[in-house]
Amino acid sequence: MWYEILPSAFIITAALGLPGWGLYHIHNLVLGNHYRRTLDSRWDRHIYQRDLRLTGNPYKLTVRSFIEFMVFILSGSGDN
């Protein structure tokens, strides 16, 4: 009958879905957020390090850190 395929379908669905679900939570434990930031290009690594330096957290931009960043930029301290 048609319902004989259900156990196999559940096994395949679990096998394909669990790695993505697991990585979502592993990234939260290891990185402190649910998403992995790709650092493949030099630009991405530069932006990651900039965010880490300015805010202390490369994933979360707080209002205070944003204001400090804008004051830094507008004061001309960023010019060489």
BALOBA-696547 format. One record per residue: chain; residue number from 1; x, y, z of N, C-alpha, C, O in turn; residue in one letter. Coordinates in steps of 0.05 Angstrom, whole numbers, plus 32768, in hexadecimal, padded with zeros to 4 digits. Each point is the difference from the previous one (the first is absolute). Example, Ala and Ser with C-alpha at 12.3 -4.5 7.8 and 13.67 -1.06 7.14 Angstrom:
<recs>
[rec 'A'; 1; [8108; 7F8E; 809C]; [7FEE; 8018; 8000]; [8012; 8018; 8000]; [8015; 8000; 800D]; 'a'],
[rec 'A'; 2; [7FE4; 8015; 7FE5]; [8010; 8018; 8001]; [7FF1; 8016; 800E]; [800A; 8016; 8004]; 's'],
</recs>
This chain:
<recs>
[rec 'A'; 1; [8011; 7FE8; 8000]; [7FEF; 8018; 8000]; [8012; 8019; 8000]; [8018; 7FFE; 8003]; 'm'],
[rec 'A'; 2; [7FDB; 8019; 7FFA]; [800E; 8019; 7FFE]; [800F; 8008; 8019]; [8014; 800D; 7FFF]; 'w'],
[rec 'A'; 3; [7FE2; 7FEB; 8018]; [800B; 8008; 801A]; [801A; 7FF1; 8006]; [800E; 8007; 8014]; 'y'],
[rec 'A'; 4; [7FF9; 7FE5; 7FDD]; [8019; 7FF1; 8004]; [8018; 8011; 7FFA]; [8016; 7FF9; 8009]; 'e'],
[rec 'A'; 5; [7FE7; 801C; 7FE8]; [8016; 8012; 7FF9]; [8006; 8014; 8016]; [8016; 800C; 8001]; 'i'],
[rec 'A'; 6; [7FD8; 7FF8; 8012]; [8003; 8015; 8015]; [8019; 7FFC; 8011]; [800E; 8014; 8005]; 'l'],
[rec 'A'; 7; [7FF8; 7FD5; 8006]; [8018; 7FFD; 8010]; [801A; 8008; 7FF0]; [8011; 800D; 800B]; 'p'],
[rec 'A'; 8; [7FF1; 7FEB; 7FDD]; [8017; 8007; 7FEF]; [8000; 801E; 7FFB]; [8016; 800C; 8001]; 's'],
[rec 'A'; 9; [7FD3; 8000; 7FFA]; [7FFF; 801D; 7FFC]; [8008; 800F; 8018]; [800E; 8014; 7FFE]; 'a'],
[rec 'A'; 10; [7FEA; 7FE3; 801A]; [8008; 800E; 8019]; [801E; 7FFD; 8005]; [800D; 8013; 8008]; 'f'],
[rec 'A'; 11; [7FFE; 7FD6; 7FF2]; [801D; 7FFC; 8004]; [8010; 8012; 7FED]; [8013; 800D; 8009]; 'i'],
[rec 'A'; 12; [7FE5; 7FF5; 7FDE]; [800E; 8011; 7FED]; [7FFD; 801D; 8007]; [8013; 800F; 7FFF]; 'i'],
[rec 'A'; 13; [7FD5; 7FF9; 800A]; [7FFC; 801C; 8008]; [8011; 8007; 8018]; [800C; 8016; 8001]; 't'],
[rec 'A'; 14; [7FF6; 7FD9; 8012]; [8010; 8005; 8018]; [801E; 8001; 7FF8]; [800E; 8010; 800B]; 'a'],
[rec 'A'; 15; [7FFA; 7FDE; 7FE4]; [801D; 7FFF; 7FF8]; [8008; 8019; 7FF1]; [8016; 8009; 8003]; 'a'],
[rec 'A'; 16; [7FD8; 8003; 7FEE]; [8006; 8018; 7FF1]; [7FFC; 8019; 8011]; [800D; 8015; 7FFB]; 'l'],
[rec 'A'; 17; [7FE1; 7FEB; 8019]; [7FF9; 8017; 800F]; [8011; 8004; 8019]; [8004; 8017; 8008]; 'g'],
[rec 'A'; 18; [8004; 7FD4; 8005]; [800F; 8002; 8019]; [801B; 800E; 7FFE]; [8006; 8010; 8013]; 'l'],
[rec 'A'; 19; [800A; 7FEC; 7FD9]; [8019; 800F; 7FFF]; [7FFC; 801F; 7FFF]; [800F; 800E; 800E]; 'p'],
[rec 'A'; 20; [7FDF; 7FFB; 7FE3]; [7FFB; 801D; 7FFF]; [7FF5; 800B; 801A]; [8008; 8015; 8009]; 'g'],
[rec 'A'; 21; [7FE6; 7FDC; 8003]; [7FF5; 8008; 801A]; [8016; 7FFF; 8016]; [8001; 8012; 8011]; 'w'],
[rec 'A'; 22; [8010; 7FDA; 7FED]; [8016; 7FFE; 8014]; [8014; 8016; 7FFD]; [8009; 800B; 8014]; 'g'],
[rec 'A'; 23; [7FFE; 7FFC; 7FD4]; [8014; 8016; 7FFC]; [7FF5; 801A; 800A]; [800F; 8011; 800A]; 'l'],
[rec 'A'; 24; [7FD7; 7FF3; 7FF3]; [7FF4; 8019; 8009]; [8005; 8003; 801E]; [8007; 8016; 8009]; 'y'],
[rec 'A'; 25; [7FF6; 7FD5; 8007]; [8004; 8001; 801C]; [801E; 7FFE; 8008]; [8008; 800C; 8014]; 'h'],
[rec 'A'; 26; [8008; 7FE6; 7FDD]; [801C; 7FFF; 8006]; [800D; 801B; 7FFB]; [8011; 8008; 8010]; 'i'],
[rec 'A'; 27; [7FE7; 8006; 7FDC]; [800A; 801B; 7FFB]; [7FF9; 8013; 8017]; [800F; 8012; 8008]; 'h'],
[rec 'A'; 28; [7FD9; 7FEA; 8003]; [7FF8; 8010; 8017]; [8012; 7FFA; 8018]; [8008; 8013; 800F]; 'n'],
[rec 'A'; 29; [7FFF; 7FD5; 7FF6]; [8011; 7FF9; 8017]; [801D; 8009; 7FFC]; [800C; 800A; 8012]; 'l'],
[rec 'A'; 30; [7FFE; 7FF3; 7FD5]; [801C; 8006; 7FFB]; [8005; 801D; 7FFA]; [8012; 800C; 800B]; 'v'],
[rec 'A'; 31; [7FDD; 7FFF; 7FE4]; [8005; 801B; 7FF6]; [7FF0; 8016; 800F]; [8006; 8017; 7FFE]; 'l'],
[rec 'A'; 32; [7FE6; 7FE1; 8011]; [7FF0; 8013; 800E]; [7FE8; 800B; 7FF0]; [7FF1; 8011; 8009]; 'g'],
[rec 'A'; 33; [800C; 7FE5; 7FDF]; [7FE8; 8007; 7FF0]; [7FF9; 7FE8; 7FEF]; [8010; 7FED; 7FFE]; 'n'],
[rec 'A'; 34; [7FDA; 8014; 7FF5]; [7FF6; 7FE9; 7FF1]; [800B; 7FFD; 7FE4]; [7FFD; 7FEC; 7FF3]; 'h'],
[rec 'A'; 35; [8011; 8029; 8003]; [8008; 7FFF; 7FE4]; [801E; 8002; 7FFE]; [800D; 800F; 800F]; 'y'],
[rec 'A'; 36; [7FFE; 7FE2; 7FDF]; [801D; 8000; 7FFB]; [8005; 8016; 7FEC]; [7FF3; 8002; 7FEB]; 'r'],
[rec 'A'; 37; [8020; 800F; 801B]; [8007; 8015; 7FEE]; [8016; 7FF6; 7FEE]; [8014; 7FF5; 800A]; 'r'],
[rec 'A'; 38; [7FE9; 800D; 7FDC]; [8015; 7FF6; 7FEE]; [8017; 8014; 7FFF]; [7FFC; 8018; 7FFE]; 't'],
[rec 'A'; 39; [801C; 7FDD; 8005]; [8018; 8010; 8000]; [8011; 7FF8; 7FE8]; [8019; 7FFE; 8002]; 'l'],
[rec 'A'; 40; [7FDA; 7FFD; 7FE7]; [800E; 7FF6; 7FE9]; [8011; 8015; 7FF2]; [8016; 7FFB; 7FF7]; 'd'],
[rec 'A'; 41; [7FE0; 801D; 8008]; [800F; 8015; 7FF2]; [800E; 8013; 8014]; [7FF9; 8000; 8018]; 's'],
[rec 'A'; 42; [801A; 800E; 7FDE]; [800F; 8012; 8011]; [7FEE; 8016; 800B]; [8003; 8009; 8017]; 'r'],
[rec 'A'; 43; [7FEA; 8001; 7FD9]; [7FEE; 8015; 8008]; [7FEF; 7FF6; 8018]; [7FFC; 8010; 8013]; 'w'],
[rec 'A'; 44; [7FF9; 7FD8; 7FEC]; [7FF0; 7FF6; 8015]; [8010; 7FFD; 801A]; [7FF6; 8007; 8016]; 'd'],
[rec 'A'; 45; [8023; 7FF0; 7FE8]; [8011; 7FFF; 8018]; [8006; 801C; 800B]; [8000; 8003; 8019]; 'r'],
[rec 'A'; 46; [8004; 8010; 7FD6]; [8005; 801B; 8009]; [7FE8; 800C; 800E]; [8003; 800C; 8016]; 'h'],
[rec 'A'; 47; [7FE5; 7FF0; 7FDF]; [7FE8; 800A; 800D]; [7FFA; 7FF2; 801A]; [7FF7; 800D; 8013]; 'i'],
[rec 'A'; 48; [800F; 7FD9; 7FEE]; [7FFC; 7FF1; 8019]; [8012; 800B; 8016]; [7FF8; 8005; 8017]; 'y'],
[rec 'A'; 49; [8021; 8000; 7FE2]; [8013; 800A; 8014]; [7FF9; 801D; 8008]; [8004; 8007; 8017]; 'q'],
[rec 'A'; 50; [7FF2; 8009; 7FD6]; [7FF8; 801B; 8006]; [7FE9; 8000; 8014]; [8000; 800F; 8014]; 'r'],
[rec 'A'; 51; [7FEC; 7FE0; 7FE7]; [7FE9; 7FFF; 8012]; [8008; 7FF6; 801B]; [7FF6; 8009; 8015]; 'd'],
[rec 'A'; 52; [801C; 7FE4; 7FEC]; [800A; 7FF5; 801A]; [800F; 8016; 800F]; [7FFD; 8003; 8018]; 'l'],
[rec 'A'; 53; [8013; 800D; 7FDA]; [8010; 8015; 800D]; [7FEE; 8016; 800A]; [8004; 800A; 8016]; 'r'],
[rec 'A'; 54; [7FE8; 7FFE; 7FDA]; [7FEF; 8017; 8008]; [7FEB; 7FF9; 8014]; [7FFA; 8010; 8012]; 'l'],
[rec 'A'; 55; [7FFA; 7FD9; 7FED]; [7FEA; 7FF9; 8011]; [8006; 7FEB; 8014]; [7FF1; 7FFD; 8014]; 't'],
[rec 'A'; 56; [8024; 7FF4; 7FE8]; [8006; 7FE9; 8012]; [7FF0; 7FE7; 7FF9]; [8006; 7FEB; 800A]; 'g'],
[rec 'A'; 57; [7FE7; 8018; 7FE4]; [7FF0; 7FE9; 7FF7]; [7FFC; 8004; 7FE2]; [7FF2; 8013; 7FF8]; 'n'],
[rec 'A'; 58; [8018; 7FDB; 7FF7]; [7FFE; 8004; 7FE3]; [7FE4; 7FFB; 7FF5]; [7FFB; 8005; 7FE9]; 'p'],
[rec 'A'; 59; [7FF2; 7FF2; 8028]; [7FE6; 7FF9; 7FF6]; [7FEA; 8013; 8009]; [7FEB; 8001; 7FF4]; 'y'],
[rec 'A'; 60; [801A; 800E; 8022]; [7FEB; 8010; 800C]; [8009; 801D; 8001]; [8015; 8006; 800C]; 'k'],
[rec 'A'; 61; [7FDC; 800B; 7FE8]; [8007; 801D; 8001]; [7FEC; 800D; 8013]; [7FE8; 8002; 7FFB]; 'l'],
[rec 'A'; 62; [8023; 8008; 801C]; [7FEF; 800D; 8013]; [7FFE; 801E; 7FF9]; [8010; 800A; 7FF0]; 't'],
[rec 'A'; 63; [7FDD; 8003; 801C]; [7FFC; 801D; 7FFB]; [8019; 800F; 800A]; [8009; 8013; 7FF2]; 'v'],
[rec 'A'; 64; [8001; 7FE6; 8025]; [8017; 800E; 800B]; [8018; 7FFD; 7FEE]; [800E; 8014; 7FFA]; 'r'],
[rec 'A'; 65; [7FF8; 7FD4; 7FFD]; [8017; 7FFC; 7FEF]; [7FFC; 800E; 7FE5]; [8013; 8009; 7FF4]; 's'],
[rec 'A'; 66; [7FD4; 7FF8; 8002]; [7FFB; 800E; 7FE7]; [8005; 801E; 8003]; [800C; 800C; 7FEE]; 'f'],
[rec 'A'; 67; [7FEC; 7FFF; 8028]; [8005; 801D; 8005]; [801D; 8005; 8003]; [800B; 8014; 7FF5]; 'i'],
[rec 'A'; 68; [8004; 7FDB; 8019]; [801D; 8003; 8003]; [800D; 7FFE; 7FE4]; [8013; 800F; 7FFB]; 'e'],
[rec 'A'; 69; [7FE4; 7FDF; 7FF5]; [800B; 7FFD; 7FE5]; [7FFB; 8019; 7FEF]; [8012; 800A; 7FF2]; 'f'],
[rec 'A'; 70; [7FD6; 8001; 8010]; [7FF9; 8018; 7FF0]; [8010; 8018; 800A]; [8009; 8011; 7FF0]; 'm'],
[rec 'A'; 71; [7FFB; 7FF2; 802A]; [8011; 8016; 800B]; [801C; 7FFD; 7FF6]; [800D; 8013; 7FF9]; 'v'],
[rec 'A'; 72; [7FFD; 7FD4; 8007]; [801B; 7FFB; 7FF6]; [8003; 8008; 7FE3]; [8014; 800C; 7FF8]; 'f'],
[rec 'A'; 73; [7FD9; 7FED; 7FF8]; [8001; 8006; 7FE3]; [7FFD; 801E; 7FFB]; [800F; 800C; 7FF1]; 'i'],
[rec 'A'; 74; [7FDE; 8001; 801D]; [7FFA; 801C; 7FFB]; [8016; 8012; 800C]; [8004; 8017; 7FF7]; 'l'],
[rec 'A'; 75; [800B; 7FDF; 801D]; [8015; 8011; 800C]; [8019; 8001; 7FEE]; [8012; 8010; 8005]; 's'],
[rec 'A'; 76; [7FEE; 7FE0; 7FE7]; [8017; 8000; 7FED]; [8017; 7FEE; 800A]; [8016; 8001; 7FF4]; 'g'],
[rec 'A'; 77; [7FE5; 7FF0; 8021]; [8016; 7FEF; 800B]; [8006; 7FE9; 7FED]; [8015; 7FF3; 8001]; 's'],
[rec 'A'; 78; [7FD8; 8007; 7FED]; [8004; 7FEA; 7FED]; [8011; 8008; 7FE9]; [8009; 7FEE; 7FF1]; 'g'],
[rec 'A'; 79; [7FFD; 802C; 800B]; [8010; 8009; 7FEA]; [801D; 7FFD; 8006]; [8009; 8005; 8017]; 'd'],
[rec 'A'; 80; [8007; 7FF2; 7FD5]; [801D; 7FFE; 8004]; [800E; 8016; 7FF3]; [8019; 8001; 8000]; 'n'],
</recs>
